[in-house]
Amino acid sequence: MSLITLLIPPLAIFFSGFYLYAIIKRFYIIELTPLEVLIGSITLGFFGLVVPDILVTLLLNNQLFRINYLFLTFFYMGSIYYIIKFMLKFSNYVEKIQDSFILSREKFIERVSNLLESAPNIKNTQFTNYLYIILTGLILNYVFIAFFAPMRGWDALHFYIPNGYYFYLINGFPSSYNPLNFFLPFKSPLNSLYISFSYYVNGEFSAQLIPLLFFVGLILTTYLLSKELGMSKNTGLINVIILLSLPITFEFIFDFAYYQDLPLGFFYSSLFYFFIKYQKNPSQHYYLLFASVSTVLLPLSKLSGFIAPLILFLSFRNTSKTITLTQRIVLFLLSAFLAYKASTNYFIGIGVFVSILGVSLLYLNFKSVETSFTKKSWLYIVLTLIAGIVTTGIWITQIVKFPSIRDGLYSLFFDVSSNSTIQFSLGLLVSPPLAYFENAHAASYLTIFGVLFFANAFNTFLVLPKLIGLGWLIKEGSKQPSVFTIISWMTLFFMFWLAYFPVVSVRYLMPILVPVVLMTGKGIELTVKQIYKNKNTQEDKWSTSQQIITIILVLSNFIGYYPFIPFDQLFADYNYRIFFFHKFIFITLLYVLCFYIILLFPLLYPIDQKSHLKKYVIPYDPPRLKRILTLTLIFLFFLPFLLQLGFLITNGLNVNTYQANFYYSARPGREELNSFLSNLQISQKSGMVGVNIPGIEVITTRAFLDLILIDQIPTISKPLKSTNITNVINELKRLSIDIFIGLEPKNSFFQAYNSSFVNKYPFIRFVQTHNSPIFVNSEFSVYLL
């Protein structure tokens, strides 16, 4: 796949958004900073692609290709316009300054010398430069992964990518189930639509770099929100570094890149950023335009985006007594409802904790500073949400046509029937064989209640700065409306998560990752500056001690990548280590305490004072120490990128070899299966059946019925469980399924497959016993039915 193939889809989305912004700016006075323009362009780009896709395709059947090609045409025409405009301006610029380039040799040498003298000296590297080094290394690593990683992510391979591929094949949305994976299109469409767009652009899956747009957006909103909360530039950069180095963030780029949570997190962040800007500048209504665009895209990214307007409504105290009273009543009733759902769905302790959060937020609402929202402001808010109401309304109408989806959503979110009883005992929520990164936090109650503070995904070792940062947020929340908005955003979404998904997945907390990072970064700043006093009174001037300790705290994020706690689990499987990391939380906290005791040691030998430095064996001096620190940072944060690049180069730039070594979804056994099925000389109309082989239908372009998920479709799963093998084979033939894929002992899922699925579906044993395989390797076997 060429570089151009990868670049066109994300560039088309971003620059189309920028062109839309330029058009809007011609008719409406908008004054955004360059970084705000970048965020606005990303949101407008996805709005311009997704909203017309949905409206036109659902109102006019099978027109998806027209919208995608019109969008692509708009991108090309806009690009040509700006290229010509740039060339004309550049030509005029060259004509004006060409004389200034005709310099004497002495003058040229003098200018070069001045330039070199003004360049930053490594001995005088400032803390900001250290932070830029760290940031560059992290970004390079993520960009490299995005370029060379294969299709990945269990949910993405099962749902989003097959849906996007099928949207492309039929030029619209399926009116029933998707015949590629036999599932109804119950997932919000944004991910699948940008995936289908990549197929329209290049005729193949080429959406690898589109998730980077969301990461860029998260970086920018994190930095800009830091500034809006009054944090310094260095603290803003520290926040961005924390964001990019947290274990949960790494998992998103490494494994969950095509999941719904990533765009959801970005659009939540952009919504609240523009809303906070509007809070501070009520006369600048154009901020509401960008906030509303984000609001529209939230439910189209994931169903939990529907609660964004409610959180927005409850996230400030208004000068109007009627509105404020309404907010408090809604907050009280919502808290009671969520507490009841948590108590009946999971455990009464979770319900009590939700109640405490609701009461605390209600108290902060009483204490917070009032924000003036006039009737005109509310009118603008309502008007800018009309597009979102119409689009999401049409989408909801589409998905609730299916009774199973309608009943499932109602049962999950709203059902409070008399059959719902409060749960008083629960025991351990996750057993080790089932534990993995997403749900390991459910190993103990403490890491459920305090998941943002104690869970590996958010770095347990930063619990102290997070608690200090939380204290700062609460203190400032009564003084700054923007801080109260951040608290409300984080607390309200966390309450929803506790009520519905506390034992399911930690990645569902992605929408509040940015406020958690802001809390952590501010906590680090306060912790370091209180413990390691700095004689310099400048807010953004960090002493050498403060710089080194801050970097050590940030480096603690990487402990989550290979957790060594407790020590007796050091050589256990990664998922087991994460599980015990949470199960034995008090032992873990003891290790954290030791970590901070070691961190406090430099108090005895402040590295800023030469008199103490002489006590060391090697006579270090601050300039030499800065050189060592600079080289160490370059080594640590560029090493992952350089190792991957070196591996790719030493293997002759063979991307398949690189993917096979680093990604489970591209392992050799799976690649052999993919190759065999893709080249199998049998009709493409012949589908496949198997267990836990995500994405096989997209790679082979054959329908695939995965038995690991089929229980959600009783009309299909029930006939397949029959002991009458003839009836089962006939049912599979009716579904045009002629191929069975079995699992072999070296497949990681073989134990569960052999103990559960073979017994649940008797035809599996019959096929493997009475048929000869046409393909066998260490992980898979293929049979014709």
Buried (B, 14 or more C-beta within 10 A) or exposed (E): EEEEBBBBBBBBBBBBBBBBBBEBBEEEEBEBEEBBBBBBBBBBBBBBBBBBBBBBBBEEEEBBBBBBEEBBEBBEEBBEEBEEEEEEEEEEEEEEEEEEEEEEEEEEEEEEEEEEEEEEEEEEBBBBBBBBBBBBBBBBBBBBBBBBBBBBBBBBBBBBBBBBBBBBBBBBBBEEBBBBBBBBBBBBBBBBBBBBBBBBBBEEBBBBBBBBBBBBBBBBBBBBBBBBBEBBBBBBBBBBBBBBBBBBBBBBBBBBBBBBBBBBBBBBBBBBBBBBBBBEEBEBBBBBBBBBBBBBBBBBBBBBBBBBBBBBBBBBBBEBEEBBEBBBEEBEEBBBBBBBBBBBBBBBBBBBBBBEBBEBBBEBBEEBBEBEBEEEBEEBBEEBBEBBEBBBEBBBEBBBEBEEBBEBBEEEBEEEEEEEEEBEEBEEBBEBEEBBBBBBBBBBBBBBBBBBBBBBBBBBBBBBBBBBBBBBBBEBBBEBBBBBBBBBBBBBBBBBBBBBBBBEBBBBBBBBBBBBBBBBBBBBBBBBBEBBEBEEEEBBBBBBBBBBBBBBBBBBBBBBBEBEBBEEBEEBEEBBBBBBBBBBBEBBBEBBEEBBEEBEEBEEEBBBEEEEBEEEEEEBEBEEBBEEBBEEBBEBBBEBBBEBBEEBEEBEEEBEBBBBBBBEBBBBBBBBBBEBBEEBEEEEEBBBBBBBBBBBBBBBEBBBBBBBBBEEBEEBBEBBBBEEBEEBBEBBEEBEBBBBBBBBEEBEBBEBBBEEBBEBBBBBBBBBEEBEBEBEBEBBBBBBB
